[in-house]
Amino acid sequence: MDRPVHSVRARLDDFLAELATLHYRHGAGLSPDLPVGALHSSFPELSAPDTFAAATEALEKARSKNDTLAVRRLQLLRERIAGQVEEALAARDTEAVAKLEAQARLPLDDQTLSFGEALAQLPREPSRGRRALLERAVGNFLWSERGRYGARREATLRTAERLGARDYPRLREDVSGIPLDKLAEAAEETLRRTEDAYRDVLGYVLRKIEPTLRPLPGGEARRHDLQAALRVPWMDAFFRREDLLPAVTRWLNEWSLPPAAGGRIRIDDEPRPGKARRPFVAAVRVPGEVRLVLHPEGGMDALGGLLHEFGHAQHLAHVSETAPLELRRLGDASVTEAYAALTERLLLAPEWLKRYLGLPTSAAQDVVRLAAFQALAVLRRHCAKLPYELSLSTRGASEERAEEYAAGQRRALFVEPHPGFFLFDVDPQLYSARYLRAWALETRLTARLMERFNEDFWRNPSASAWLKGLFSRGGTDDAEALSTEISGAGLSLPEAGARLVAILNG
């Protein structure tokens, strides 16, 4: 039974490189298609149930021998194979959705927009009436295509059946080691503890974009209103597009983390039709070829996205090149998301804002509070998404899930969502759990950095050297183990929420 495992190890790096290249080309506007089906067909052993069974057997043997490194490598490999089974089952629908979104043209008043253009304009449109039209156009399109999106989501049901699991959440819990029910309970507690602070600031930001606008239940605010408010457009003058990349570049150079990481990070910032508006990272080879795709934008949210993706890129570019394949290429995604959140949270550091963007003290203080609100809104949104996605992956993509999705988002955000987004606003493979754990880990990482290197750790080369040491370990540790190592305590999602509430109430 070891032969399938050896075969996967021999070919996994090449498969991941080709997969990342496909996603890079699609997201960078170089190809309208995303031909993942042919790629999966070229590497059939990666998505074979027999390979999963072989990895399970090998893992049990390694555990019986107390071989810690072998156990970790096989845990990661087994989890990846389970994901491959799902992605192969969903490949045809994934391609169809990518083609659908690339070709869709949505009528809007006197013009027609592509699907991507409509999504990008939605939070940036200053007119509330036109935002409503954009949201309706996108939401109605998604609703009309719910059969196609639903087929992709229901690959979870077929995956659980194919791999002999009771249901999909139990499968993910088995392969990831994440106690999902416990995390859902922590998410519920976080929603309760952060509700008052969130609602107080929500009312303020909604009035900034529309003086008469009020949140639910008494008001009529919609999700598009929150999206517009989260951009904090009244602060745009402090976050000009032409200033953001130079500011981040200067900071990274001064912190001994050069943006290109000695050529390992390749930055694609060329304007190009069809290019994704939000930055993203494609890990072609780790650590040698990490592609960071940028579409220069202005605004506070754009700076947050830029910092976030540079965090991912720096982590990947500093993984030890001598580490075993699984530790270089795989790992608990909560960890890399925590590193990305760590750099994004520099928006909570007033001295960083003053040093690298030249903000006046009063403006920097305002930005910190608004950034904490942004982070809290995203946290609450995902606290509601986790139980919904657990339900979706168990019960399937019926129309009843649309109301379940809307009810959860309504409760978390106090704005009215369009139900058409119920199959679009979904993280594959319960990735929302990774985000929640990442934000809990980032809270521990930041506290440790401040304790060891002071509040301005972001300008201390010793702090970046410490982080590089963590980066180099790749997938060695999961988020819970890393949290315990650096802080002596496990992950606590409510503590992550409490930190943001303290800033809002400060």
Residue pairs with C-beta under 8 A, 6 or more apart in sequence:
1 53
1 54
1 57
1 58
2 54
2 58
3 54
4 45
4 48
4 50
4 51
4 54
4 55
5 51
5 54
5 55
5 58
5 74
5 77
7 45
7 51
8 45
8 46
8 51
8 55
8 77
8 81
9 77
9 325
9 326
11 43
11 45
11 46
12 46
12 77
12 80
12 325
12 329
13 285
13 325
13 329
15 39
15 43
15 46
16 283
16 329
17 284
17 285
17 289
18 39
19 36
19 39
20 282
20 283
20 284
20 291
21 282
21 284
22 31
22 34
22 35
22 36
22 39
23 34
23 282
24 30
24 282
24 284
24 291
24 293
25 31
26 32
26 33
26 34
26 98
27 275
27 276
27 280
27 282
27 293
28 268
28 272
28 275
28 276
28 293
29 272
29 273
29 274
29 275
29 276
30 272
32 99
32 102
32 103
32 274
33 95
33 98
33 99
33 102
34 94
34 95
34 98
34 99
35 95
36 87
36 91
36 94
36 95
37 91
37 92
37 94
37 95
40 46
40 47
40 84
40 87
40 88
40 91
45 51
46 80
46 81
46 84
46 88
47 81
47 84
47 85
47 87
47 88
47 89
48 85
49 85
49 162
49 163
51 81
52 78
52 81
52 82
52 85
52 163
55 74
55 77
55 78
55 81
56 78
58 74
59 71
59 74
59 75
59 78
62 70
62 71
62 74
63 71
69 324
72 326
72 327
72 475
72 476
73 324
73 325
73 326
73 327
74 326
75 175
75 177
76 326
76 327
76 330
76 331
76 475
77 326
77 330
78 175
79 175
79 176
79 330
80 326
80 330
82 159
82 163
82 171
82 172
82 175
83 429
85 159
85 162
85 163
86 155
86 156
86 159
86 428
86 429
87 94
89 155
89 158
89 159
89 162
90 152
90 155
93 148
93 151
93 152
93 155
94 152
96 148
97 148
97 149
97 152
100 115
100 145
100 148
101 115
101 116
102 114
102 115
102 116
102 274
104 114
104 115
104 141
105 112
105 113
105 114
105 115
106 112
106 113
106 114
106 115
106 118
106 137
106 138
106 141
107 137
108 118
108 133
108 134
108 137
109 130
109 133
113 121
113 137
115 138
115 141
116 274
116 276
116 277
118 134
118 137
118 138
119 138
119 277
120 277
121 134
122 131
122 134
122 135
122 138
122 224
122 227
123 224
123 227
123 228
123 230
123 231
123 301
124 228
124 231
124 233
125 131
125 134
125 228
126 209
126 228
126 233
128 209
128 210
128 213
128 225
128 228
131 224
131 225
131 228
132 222
132 224
134 224
135 222
135 223
135 224
135 418
136 418
138 418
138 420
138 421
139 418
139 419
139 420
139 421
140 420
141 420
142 149
142 420
142 421
142 423
142 424
143 402
143 419
143 420
146 397
146 399
146 402
146 420
146 422
146 423
149 397
149 423
149 424
150 396
150 397
150 423
151 397
152 423
153 392
153 393
153 396
153 397
153 423
153 426
154 396
154 397
156 168
156 392
156 393
157 168
157 393
157 396
159 168
159 171
160 166
160 167
160 168
160 170
160 171
163 171
165 171
165 174
167 393
167 394
168 393
168 394
169 180
169 390
169 393
169 394
169 430
172 178
172 180
172 429
172 430
172 433
173 179
173 180
176 332
176 433
177 478
178 433
178 437
180 386
180 390
180 430
180 433
183 386
183 433
183 436
183 437
183 493
184 386
184 387
184 390
186 436
186 492
186 493
186 494
187 382
187 383
187 384
187 386
187 387
187 436
187 493
188 383
188 387
189 493
189 494
190 379
190 380
190 383
190 493
190 494
190 496
190 497
191 380
191 383
191 384
191 411
191 412
193 494
193 497
193 498
193 501
194 376
194 379
194 380
194 497
194 498
194 500
194 501
197 376
197 500
197 501
197 504
197 505
198 373
198 376
198 377
198 380
198 414
198 504
199 215
199 414
200 504
201 369
201 373
201 376
201 504
202 215
202 226
202 229
202 373
202 377
202 413
202 414
203 214
203 215
205 229
205 230
205 232
205 370
205 373
206 213
206 214
206 215
206 219
206 221
206 225
206 226
206 229
207 213
208 229
208 232
208 234
209 225
209 228
209 229
209 233
210 225
213 219
213 220
213 221
213 225
214 220
214 221
215 221
215 414
215 415
216 410
216 414
216 415
216 416
217 414
220 416
221 414
221 415
221 416
222 415
222 416
222 417
222 418
223 409
223 413
223 415
223 416
223 417
223 418
223 421
225 415
226 377
226 413
226 415
230 301
230 373
230 374
230 377
231 299
231 300
231 301
232 299
232 300
232 301
232 370
232 374
233 299
235 299
235 300
235 363
235 366
235 367
235 370
236 298
236 299
236 300
238 300
238 357
238 359
238 363
238 367
239 298
239 299
239 300
239 302
239 303
239 357
240 298
241 296
241 297
241 298
241 302
242 296
242 298
243 357
244 296
244 298
244 302
244 303
244 306
245 269
245 294
245 296
245 306
247 303
247 356
247 357
248 259
248 303
248 306
248 307
248 310
248 356
249 259
250 356
251 346
251 352
251 356
251 458
252 258
252 259
252 310
252 314
253 259
254 459
255 458
255 459
255 460
255 461
255 463
255 464
256 461
256 464
256 465
257 314
257 464
257 468
259 265
259 267
259 310
260 266
260 267
261 287
261 290
261 313
261 314
261 317
261 318
264 287
264 288
264 289
264 290
264 317
265 290
265 291
265 292
265 313
265 314
265 317
266 289
266 290
266 291
266 292
267 292
267 294
268 291
268 292
268 293
268 294
269 294
269 295
269 296
271 295
271 296
275 293
275 295
276 293
276 295
277 295
277 297
278 295
278 305
279 292
279 293
279 294
279 295
279 305
279 306
279 308
279 309
280 292
280 293
280 309
281 290
281 291
281 292
281 293
281 309
281 312
281 313
281 316
282 290
282 291
282 293
283 289
283 290
283 291
283 316
283 329
284 290
284 291
286 316
286 319
286 328
286 329
286 474
287 316
287 317
287 318
287 319
287 320
287 321
287 328
288 321
290 313
290 316
290 317
292 309
292 310
292 313
294 306
294 309
297 305
300 347
300 367
300 370
300 371
300 374
301 374
303 347
304 344
304 347
304 371
304 374
305 344
307 343
307 344
307 346
307 347
308 340
308 341
308 343
308 344
309 340
310 343
311 339
311 340
311 341
311 342
311 343
311 344
312 336
312 339
312 340
314 339
314 343
314 471
315 336
315 339
315 340
315 471
316 336
318 468
318 471
318 472
319 327
319 328
319 471
319 472
319 473
319 474
320 327
320 328
320 472
320 473
320 474
321 328
323 472
323 473
323 474
323 476
326 475
327 473
327 474
327 475
327 476
328 474
328 475
329 474
329 475
330 475
331 474
331 475
331 476
331 478
332 434
332 437
332 475
332 477
332 478
332 479
333 431
333 434
333 438
334 433
334 434
334 435
334 437
334 438
334 441
334 478
334 479
335 438
335 441
335 475
335 477
335 478
335 479
335 482
337 434
337 435
337 438
338 437
338 438
338 439
338 441
338 442
338 445
338 479
339 445
339 467
339 470
339 471
340 438
341 438
341 439
341 442
342 442
342 445
342 446
342 449
345 371
345 375
345 442
345 446
346 352
346 353
346 458
347 353
347 367
347 368
347 371
347 374
348 368
348 371
348 372
348 375
348 503
349 368
349 455
349 456
349 458
350 359
350 361
350 364
350 365
350 367
350 368
351 364
351 455
351 456
352 456
352 458
353 359
353 363
353 364
353 367
353 368
354 360
354 361
354 364
355 459
359 367
368 503
369 503
369 504
369 506
372 500
372 503
372 504
373 500
373 504
375 439
375 500
376 497
376 500
376 501
376 504
377 413
379 436
379 439
379 496
379 497
379 500
380 412
380 413
381 409
381 412
381 413
382 432
382 435
382 436
383 412
383 436
383 493
384 408
384 409
384 411
384 412
384 413
385 408
385 409
385 425
385 426
385 427
385 432
386 430
386 432
386 433
386 436
387 408
388 401
388 404
388 405
388 408
389 426
389 427
389 430
389 432
390 430
391 401
391 404
392 401
392 404
392 405
392 423
392 426
393 430
395 401
397 423
401 422
401 423
402 419
402 420
402 422
403 419
404 422
405 417
405 419
405 421
405 422
405 425
406 416
406 417
406 419
406 422
409 415
409 417
410 416
410 417
427 434
427 435
436 493
437 479
437 480
437 491
437 493
438 479
439 493
439 496
440 479
440 483
440 491
440 492
440 493
440 495
440 496
441 479
441 482
441 483
441 491
442 496
443 492
443 495
443 496
443 499
444 483
444 486
444 487
444 489
444 491
445 486
447 487
448 486
448 487
449 457
449 463
449 466
449 467
450 457
452 463
452 466
453 460
453 462
453 463
453 466
454 460
457 463
470 482
477 485
479 491
480 490
480 491
483 489
483 490
483 491
484 490
